């Protein structure tokens, strides 16, 4: 019987950290897009609010990731 190759496993903790980091980058991208697009339209209020919301959401994700990393050290 041939030996099976061991594939490196991506643990749930590592996946969680990667997923949250990508989400932070996505929220920054949405904020940049919203503020850039707000300069091109005649009524930019909705886009400005979207940009502010994306920034706040990104900051909340960063805070969550910091808390998660601290708890991860305790495990």
N, C-alpha and C positions, 0 to 999 in steps of 0.2 A: 504494500500500500504506500503510495507516495506521501511524503510529508506535506502538511498544509503550511502555507506561508502565513506568518503572523502579520496581520495588518495593524498598523498603529491605531489605537483607539482614541477617539476624541471624546473625552469625558464630558459629562453634563455641565460641570463647573466651567471648563474651558469654553465649551460651546456658548454658555451663558455670557461669559465675558466678551467673547467675539461678537455675539449678537447685539449686546448692549452698545458696544463700541461702534458697530456699523449703524445702529439706530441714531447715535449721537451725530455721526457724520451726515446721515441723511437729513436730520433736523437742521443742521447747519446749511446744507445745500438748499433746503426748502426756504430757509430764511434769506439766503443770498438771492435766490430766484425771486422771492416775493418783493424784496426791497428794490431789486433791479427793475422788475416789471412795474412797480408802483411809480417809477419815474416816467414811464412811457404812456400811462393812461390818464384820462381827465379826472377820474374819481378814484384816487388811490387808497381810500380809507380801508377797504377790505383787504387789500394786499399788505398794507402796513400792519394791520391787526394780525394777519396770517404770519408775517415775519416776526412780530413780537411774540406771538404764541409759540412759534417754532423755536425761538431762542429760549423762552421759558421752559419749554418741554425738554430741550437739550440740556439745560442746566439741571433740571430735575433728574434726568437720566444720569448725568455725571455724578450728582450727589448719591443717587441710588447705587451706582457702580462702586463708589468709594465705600459706602456702607457694606456692600456685598463683599468687597475685598477684605475689609476688616473682619467681618464675620468668618470669611473663608480661612483666615489665619488661625482662628480659634478652633476650627474643626480638626 
